[in-house]
Amino acid sequence: MQNKILGIIGLGHVGLPTALGFAELGFQVFGTDQKHVLDSINSNKIPFYEPGLNKLLIKHINNNFKLVENIPELMAESTILFICVGTPEGEYGKSDLSAIEKVAKEIGNNLTSYKLIVEKSTVPVTTGDWIKKIINQNSKKNIKFDVASNPEFLREGTAIYDLLNPDRIVIGVETDKAKNLLTDIYKSFDCPIFTTDMKTVEITKHASNAFLAMRVSFINMISDICERTGADVTKVATAMGLDPRIGQSYLHAGIGYGGYCLPKDIRSLINIGNELDLDLHLLKSVELINNQRIDLISEKIKLHLKKDLENKIGILGLSFKPNTDDIRESPSIKIVEKLLNENYELYLHDPQAIIEVKKYFNNKNDLNLNYCNSVYEVAINSNIVAILTPWNEYKDLDWRKIATLMKNPTVIDAMNLMDPKSMKNLGLNYISVGR
C-alpha cells in the first residue's frame, strides 16, 4: 500500500526518531537531509544523543529505512511527505520558516503526482495555507496535493518511547483523502486520534508547549514561597498532583525550563499575539519567572560559597534535561555564563553534553572553564558543587566520598534530586530549592 511508504524531510531531533520509529512499526521509510547529515547517518553516527536511537538505526538502515540524496528522489518513492526541518527563532520571537519555504518550493517544482505534505515541524498558525500557496506558485502542472498538520509531541530523552506509545495523535486536514491517509497510518495505535482543521492544530502545538512552560514557572513561583516560609515544594507538588484535574507532570521546582521547544514556542506565541494585536500578559509573566531563575540560582550558589576559600564552583549537569546532550536554551549554560562573567572558576561535568558544551564555548579561551571526566574530579577541585540537571547517574554517586574530597562539602541541589536527610547524614551541607 502506498500509504505504508513514508518520506521524511529533515533528519534531526524530530525527523530521525520519527523515521526510525515508523520503520520499527513496519513502514518503509525514506529520509533526506543535507549531505553531511546523510553521510553521518550512513556511517551509523547520529549527530545527537537520544537513547535507543542508534540501536534502531543499525537495525533498519538500508532495510526499512533508506536514505536518498534529495527531495525529488524522496517524492519518487513516497506519497506521504513529513516536513521535519527546523523552525528556529528569528527576530522578536518570530519563527524562521526559511527552511520550510525552501522545501515547499522544491516540492512544487517536482510535483508530478498526488502528494500529502504533512507539517511535523512546529509552525505558527496559517503556515499550512502559506505552504499550499508556495507549492501552487512553483508547480508547473495542475497536480492535486494536500497539506496537513500532524505535530510531534516527542520529548528529548524519550523520543522513541513517545513515538511508539503516544497518549494522543492530533491531525489537521482539509480533505477526506488526507484524513483517511493519515488516520490509516496511525490505526494500530491504542490512543485517541483527534482530527480537526489545520489552523486549530497549529495553535494546539504552541498552546500545549506554552501550558507546560506555565506549569514549570508556576511551581517555581510556589517554590519561592515555600523556601521563605519553611514549607516543602515537593510535597506541595505531590499533593497538587493528586488532583486528577492537575496531575504530576511538569510540577518539579528547579532552575526553569529550557531546550529547543518551550522557550522558543512561548516567544513565538507572544509574537503571534502581537501580530494579532493581543497582549498575552500571562505568557510574558511565564517567561519573566523563568528568566529570573538564572539569577536566583546563581545567587544561591554564591551565597553558600565560604568567603575564605577560593571561588571554585563545580557544576553537575549542563544539558537542559537528562538523557540528552542538547544544551540549546539550557538554564545550566546560562548559569555557567553568569558565573564565568563574575570571574568564578568552574569545573564542569555532564554524562553526555560535554562535547556540545566545548563547541558552545569554542571561542571562549577562558582559564576559568574546566571540563572534568568524573564527578569526583569536580569535587576535588571545587569548594561547592551545584546539581543543575537531574541525571540519574548523580543519584548513584558515592556522596560520602565526595564529602571527604571537598574542602567545603556543600551541595546546592537546584533540582531537588536528592533526599535532604540522607545527604546531611553523609556529612554534606545540603541546600535544595523550596524545601
C-alpha positions as CSV (number, residue, x, y, z in Angstrom):
1,M,0.0,0.0,0.0
2,Q,1.3,3.4,-1.0
3,N,0.5,4.9,2.4
4,K,2.9,2.4,4.0
5,I,5.7,4.2,2.3
6,L,6.7,7.5,4.1
7,G,9.1,10.3,3.2
8,I,10.8,12.3,6.0
9,I,12.4,15.6,5.1
10,G,14.8,16.6,7.8
11,L,16.6,14.1,10.0
12,G,17.2,16.0,13.2
13,H,15.8,15.6,16.7
14,V,12.3,15.2,15.3
15,G,12.8,13.7,11.8
16,L,15.2,10.8,12.6
17,P,13.3,9.4,15.6
18,T,10.1,9.7,13.5
19,A,11.7,7.9,10.6
20,L,13.1,5.1,12.7
21,G,10.0,4.8,14.8
22,F,7.9,4.3,11.8
23,A,10.5,1.8,10.4
24,E,10.2,-0.1,13.6
25,L,6.4,-0.3,13.1
26,G,6.9,-1.9,9.7
27,F,6.7,1.1,7.4
28,Q,9.0,1.6,4.5
29,V,10.6,5.0,5.2
30,F,12.8,7.2,3.0
31,G,14.7,10.1,4.5
32,T,16.7,13.1,3.3
33,D,18.7,15.9,4.7
34,Q,21.9,17.9,3.9
35,K,24.8,15.8,2.6
36,H,26.8,16.0,5.8
37,V,23.9,14.7,7.9
38,L,23.3,11.8,5.4
39,D,27.0,10.9,5.5
40,S,26.9,10.8,9.3
41,I,23.8,8.6,9.4
42,N,25.2,6.3,6.7
43,S,28.2,5.8,9.0
44,N,25.9,5.0,11.9
45,K,26.9,8.2,13.6
46,I,23.9,10.1,14.9
47,P,24.6,13.8,15.3
48,F,22.9,14.0,18.7
49,Y,22.3,11.7,21.7
50,E,18.9,10.1,22.0
51,P,18.6,6.8,24.0
52,G,17.7,3.8,21.8
53,L,18.1,5.7,18.5
54,N,21.4,4.2,17.4
55,K,20.1,0.7,18.0
56,L,17.2,1.3,15.7
57,L,19.4,2.9,13.1
58,I,21.7,-0.1,13.0
59,K,18.6,-2.4,12.8
60,H,16.7,-0.5,10.0
61,I,19.3,1.4,7.9
62,N,19.2,0.1,4.3
63,N,16.2,-2.1,5.2
64,N,13.0,-0.4,6.3
65,F,14.8,2.9,6.5
66,K,16.7,4.2,3.4
67,L,18.4,7.5,2.7
68,V,18.0,9.4,-0.5
69,E,20.1,12.4,-1.6
70,N,17.3,14.9,-2.3
71,I,13.6,15.8,-2.2
72,P,12.9,14.8,-5.9
73,E,14.2,11.3,-5.1
74,L,12.1,11.2,-1.9
75,M,9.0,12.2,-3.8
76,A,9.6,9.5,-6.4
77,E,9.4,6.9,-3.6
78,S,6.6,8.1,-1.3
79,T,3.2,9.7,-1.4
80,I,3.1,11.0,2.2
81,L,5.9,13.5,3.0
82,F,6.6,14.7,6.5
83,I,8.3,18.0,6.8
84,C,10.6,17.9,9.9
85,V,13.0,20.7,9.3
86,G,13.9,23.3,11.9
87,T,12.0,26.4,12.6
88,P,14.5,28.4,14.7
89,E,13.6,31.6,16.4
90,G,14.1,34.8,14.4
91,E,13.8,38.4,15.4
92,Y,11.4,39.3,18.2
93,G,10.2,35.7,18.7
94,K,9.1,35.3,15.1
95,S,9.7,31.8,13.7
96,D,12.2,31.5,10.9
97,L,10.4,29.5,8.2
98,S,13.0,29.7,5.5
99,A,13.8,26.0,5.6
100,I,10.1,25.2,5.2
101,E,9.8,27.7,2.4
102,K,12.8,26.0,0.6
103,V,11.2,22.6,1.0
104,A,7.8,23.8,-0.2
105,K,9.3,25.4,-3.4
106,E,11.2,22.2,-4.2
107,I,8.1,20.1,-3.7
108,G,6.2,22.4,-6.0
109,N,8.9,22.3,-8.7
110,N,8.9,18.5,-8.6
111,L,5.2,17.7,-8.2
112,T,4.1,15.1,-10.8
113,S,1.6,13.1,-8.9
114,Y,-0.6,13.4,-5.8
115,K,1.3,14.0,-2.5
116,L,0.2,14.6,1.0
117,I,2.5,17.1,2.6
118,V,2.5,17.0,6.4
119,E,3.8,19.6,8.8
120,K,5.7,17.9,11.7
121,S,7.7,21.0,12.4
122,T,6.3,23.4,15.0
123,V,4.9,26.3,13.0
124,P,2.8,29.4,13.5
125,V,-0.9,29.4,12.7
126,T,-1.8,29.7,9.0
127,T,1.6,28.2,7.9
128,G,-0.3,25.4,6.2
129,D,-2.1,27.8,4.0
130,W,1.2,29.5,3.2
131,I,2.8,26.2,2.2
132,K,-0.1,25.5,-0.1
133,K,0.4,28.9,-1.8
134,I,4.1,28.3,-2.3
135,I,3.6,24.9,-3.8
136,N,1.0,26.2,-6.1
137,Q,3.2,29.1,-7.2
138,N,6.0,26.7,-8.0
139,S,4.1,23.8,-9.5
140,K,4.2,23.8,-13.4
141,K,1.3,21.3,-13.7
142,N,-2.2,21.2,-12.3
143,I,-1.4,18.3,-9.9
144,K,-3.6,17.8,-6.9
145,F,-2.0,17.7,-3.4
146,D,-3.0,18.2,0.2
147,V,-1.3,19.8,3.1
148,A,-2.0,18.6,6.7
149,S,-0.7,19.3,10.2
150,N,0.4,16.5,12.4
151,P,2.6,17.9,15.2
152,E,5.0,15.8,17.1
153,F,4.9,15.5,20.9
154,L,8.2,13.9,21.3
155,R,10.3,14.6,24.4
156,E,14.1,14.6,24.0
157,G,15.4,11.6,26.0
158,T,12.3,9.5,25.5
159,A,11.6,10.3,21.8
160,I,11.3,6.7,20.6
161,Y,9.1,5.6,23.5
162,D,6.9,8.7,22.9
163,L,6.5,7.9,19.2
164,L,5.7,4.2,19.8
165,N,3.4,4.9,22.8
166,P,1.6,8.2,22.1
167,D,-1.0,9.5,24.5
168,R,-2.8,11.2,21.6
169,I,-2.4,11.9,17.9
170,V,-3.6,15.2,16.6
171,I,-4.3,15.7,12.9
172,G,-5.3,18.8,11.0
173,V,-6.7,18.2,7.5
174,E,-8.9,19.8,4.8
175,T,-10.0,16.9,2.7
176,D,-11.3,13.4,3.4
177,K,-8.5,11.9,1.4
178,A,-5.8,13.5,3.6
179,K,-7.8,12.4,6.7
180,N,-8.0,8.8,5.5
181,L,-4.3,8.6,4.6
182,L,-3.1,9.9,7.9
183,T,-5.6,8.1,10.2
184,D,-4.7,4.8,8.3
185,I,-1.0,5.3,9.3
186,Y,-2.0,5.6,13.0
187,K,-4.7,2.9,13.0
188,S,-2.6,0.5,15.0
189,F,-2.0,2.9,17.9
190,D,-4.1,2.5,21.0
191,C,-4.8,6.2,21.7
192,P,-7.3,8.9,20.8
193,I,-6.9,10.3,17.3
194,F,-8.2,13.8,17.2
195,T,-8.9,15.2,13.8
196,T,-9.8,18.8,13.0
197,D,-8.7,21.7,10.8
198,M,-5.1,22.8,10.2
199,K,-5.3,26.2,11.9
200,T,-6.7,24.6,15.1
201,V,-3.9,22.0,15.2
202,E,-1.2,24.6,14.5
203,I,-2.3,26.6,17.5
204,T,-2.7,23.4,19.6
205,K,1.0,22.6,19.4
206,H,2.0,26.1,20.6
207,A,-0.7,26.1,23.2
208,S,0.5,22.7,24.6
209,N,4.1,23.8,25.0
210,A,3.1,27.2,26.4
211,F,0.9,25.5,29.0
212,L,3.7,23.1,30.0
213,A,6.1,26.1,30.4
214,M,3.4,27.8,32.5
215,R,3.3,24.8,34.9
216,V,7.1,25.0,35.3
217,S,7.1,28.7,36.1
218,F,4.1,28.3,38.4
219,I,5.7,25.6,40.6
220,N,8.9,27.6,40.7
221,M,6.9,30.6,41.9
222,I,5.4,28.4,44.6
223,S,8.9,27.1,45.4
224,D,10.0,30.6,46.3
225,I,7.1,31.0,48.7
226,C,7.9,27.6,50.3
227,E,11.5,28.5,50.8
228,R,10.6,31.7,52.7
229,T,8.0,30.0,54.8
230,G,9.6,26.6,55.6
231,A,7.2,24.6,53.6
232,D,8.3,21.8,51.2
233,V,7.6,22.4,47.5
234,T,8.0,18.7,46.6
235,K,5.2,17.8,49.0
236,V,3.1,20.7,47.7
237,A,3.5,19.5,44.1
238,T,2.7,15.9,45.1
239,A,-0.5,17.0,46.9
240,M,-1.5,19.2,44.0
241,G,-0.8,16.4,41.5
242,L,-3.2,14.0,43.3
243,D,-6.0,16.2,41.9
244,P,-6.8,14.5,38.6
245,R,-7.6,17.9,37.1
246,I,-3.9,18.8,37.7
247,G,-1.7,15.7,37.6
248,Q,2.0,15.5,38.4
249,S,3.7,16.4,35.1
250,Y,5.9,19.5,34.9
251,L,5.5,20.3,38.6
252,H,9.1,20.0,39.5
253,A,10.8,23.0,41.0
254,G,14.3,23.8,39.8
255,I,16.2,26.1,37.5
256,G,13.4,26.6,35.0
257,Y,12.5,25.2,31.6
258,G,14.9,25.1,28.6
259,G,15.6,23.2,25.4
260,Y,14.6,23.9,21.9
261,C,10.8,23.9,22.2
262,L,9.4,25.6,25.3
263,P,11.3,28.8,25.3
264,K,11.0,29.3,21.5
265,D,7.3,28.4,21.4
266,I,6.5,30.7,24.3
267,R,8.1,33.6,22.5
268,S,6.6,32.6,19.2
269,L,3.1,32.6,20.7
270,I,3.8,36.0,22.2
271,N,4.8,37.2,18.8
272,I,1.7,35.7,17.2
273,G,-0.3,37.6,19.8
274,N,1.5,40.9,18.9
275,E,0.7,40.4,15.2
276,L,-3.0,39.9,16.1
277,D,-2.9,43.0,18.4
278,L,-3.3,40.8,21.5
279,D,-1.1,41.4,24.6
280,L,-0.5,37.9,26.1
281,H,0.3,39.1,29.6
282,L,0.2,35.6,31.1
283,L,2.9,34.2,28.8
284,K,5.1,37.2,29.3
285,S,4.9,36.5,33.1
286,V,5.8,32.8,32.5
287,E,8.9,33.9,30.6
288,L,9.8,36.5,33.2
289,I,9.6,34.0,36.1
290,N,11.8,31.5,34.1
291,N,14.4,34.1,33.3
292,Q,14.6,35.1,37.0
293,R,15.6,31.6,38.0
294,I,19.0,32.1,36.5
295,D,19.8,35.0,38.9
296,L,18.1,33.3,41.8
297,I,20.1,30.0,41.5
298,S,23.3,31.8,40.8
299,E,22.9,33.9,43.9
300,K,22.1,30.8,46.0
301,I,25.3,29.1,44.8
302,K,27.4,32.2,45.6
303,L,25.7,32.7,49.0
304,H,26.9,29.3,50.3
305,L,30.5,29.6,49.0
306,K,32.7,30.2,52.0
307,K,34.5,33.6,51.9
308,D,37.9,32.3,53.0
309,L,38.1,29.7,50.2
310,E,38.9,30.1,46.5
311,N,36.0,30.8,44.2
312,K,36.0,27.3,42.7
313,I,32.5,26.0,41.8
314,G,31.6,22.6,40.5
315,I,28.6,22.2,38.1
316,L,26.9,18.9,37.6
317,G,24.6,18.8,34.6
318,L,24.8,21.0,31.5
319,S,22.1,19.7,29.2
320,F,18.7,21.3,29.5
321,K,17.3,17.9,30.8
322,P,18.6,14.4,31.5
323,N,19.1,11.8,28.8
324,T,20.1,14.2,26.1
325,D,23.2,16.1,25.0
326,D,21.1,19.1,23.9
327,I,22.2,22.4,25.5
328,R,20.0,24.7,23.5
329,E,18.4,27.3,25.8
330,S,19.8,25.3,28.8
331,P,19.4,27.2,32.1
332,S,22.5,25.4,33.2
333,I,24.6,27.0,30.5
334,K,23.1,30.4,31.3
335,I,24.1,30.0,35.0
336,V,27.6,28.9,33.9
337,E,27.9,32.0,31.7
338,K,26.8,34.3,34.5
339,L,29.3,32.8,37.0
340,L,32.1,33.0,34.4
341,N,31.3,36.7,33.9
342,E,31.8,37.2,37.6
343,N,35.2,35.5,37.5
344,Y,34.4,32.3,39.3
345,E,36.5,29.2,38.4
346,L,34.2,26.5,37.2
347,Y,34.6,22.7,37.0
348,L,32.0,21.2,34.7
349,H,30.6,17.7,34.3
350,D,27.8,16.1,32.3
351,P,27.3,12.5,31.3
352,Q,26.6,13.4,27.6
353,A,26.8,17.1,26.9
354,I,30.5,17.9,27.4
355,I,31.3,17.8,23.7
356,E,28.4,20.2,22.9
357,V,29.5,22.5,25.7
358,K,33.0,22.6,24.3
359,K,31.6,23.5,20.9
360,Y,29.4,26.2,22.5
361,F,32.4,27.8,24.3
362,N,34.8,27.2,21.4
363,N,35.6,30.9,21.1
364,K,36.0,31.4,24.8
365,N,39.6,30.6,25.8
366,D,38.8,31.0,29.4
367,L,41.2,29.6,32.0
368,N,38.3,29.6,34.5
369,L,36.5,26.9,32.4
370,N,37.5,23.3,33.2
371,Y,36.0,20.1,31.9
372,C,36.0,17.0,34.1
373,N,35.7,13.4,33.3
374,S,34.2,12.4,36.6
375,V,32.2,14.0,39.4
376,Y,35.0,13.1,41.8
377,E,37.3,15.2,39.8
378,V,34.8,18.0,40.1
379,A,34.7,17.5,43.9
380,I,38.5,17.5,44.4
381,N,38.8,20.9,42.6
382,S,35.7,22.6,43.8
383,N,34.7,24.3,47.0
384,I,31.0,23.9,46.3
385,V,29.1,21.7,43.9
386,A,25.7,22.5,42.2
387,I,23.4,19.9,40.7
388,L,21.8,21.7,37.7
389,T,20.5,18.7,35.7
390,P,18.8,15.8,37.4
391,W,20.7,12.9,35.7
392,N,20.0,9.6,37.4
393,E,23.8,9.0,37.4
394,Y,24.1,11.7,40.1
395,K,21.8,9.8,42.4
396,D,24.1,6.8,42.5
397,L,27.3,8.6,43.3
398,D,29.3,7.9,46.4
399,W,28.4,11.1,48.1
400,R,30.2,10.2,51.3
401,K,33.4,10.0,49.3
402,I,32.5,13.4,47.7
403,A,32.1,14.9,51.1
404,T,35.6,13.9,52.1
405,L,37.1,15.2,48.8
406,M,35.8,18.7,49.2
407,K,37.3,21.5,51.4
408,N,33.8,22.9,51.8
409,P,31.4,19.9,51.5
410,T,28.5,21.9,50.3
411,V,26.0,20.7,47.6
412,I,23.4,23.0,46.0
413,D,20.8,20.7,44.6
414,A,18.9,23.1,42.4
415,M,16.7,20.3,41.0
416,N,15.8,18.6,44.3
417,L,17.3,15.4,43.1
418,M,18.5,14.0,46.4
419,D,16.9,13.3,49.8
420,P,17.9,16.1,52.2
421,K,18.1,13.9,55.3
422,S,20.3,11.3,53.6
423,M,22.7,13.9,52.2
424,K,23.1,15.6,55.6
425,N,23.8,12.3,57.3
426,L,26.7,11.8,54.9
427,G,28.3,15.0,56.2
428,L,27.2,17.3,53.5
429,N,25.9,20.8,53.9
430,Y,23.0,20.2,51.6
431,I,20.8,23.0,50.2
432,S,17.9,22.4,47.8
433,V,15.1,24.7,46.5
434,G,11.7,25.3,48.0
435,R,12.2,23.0,50.9
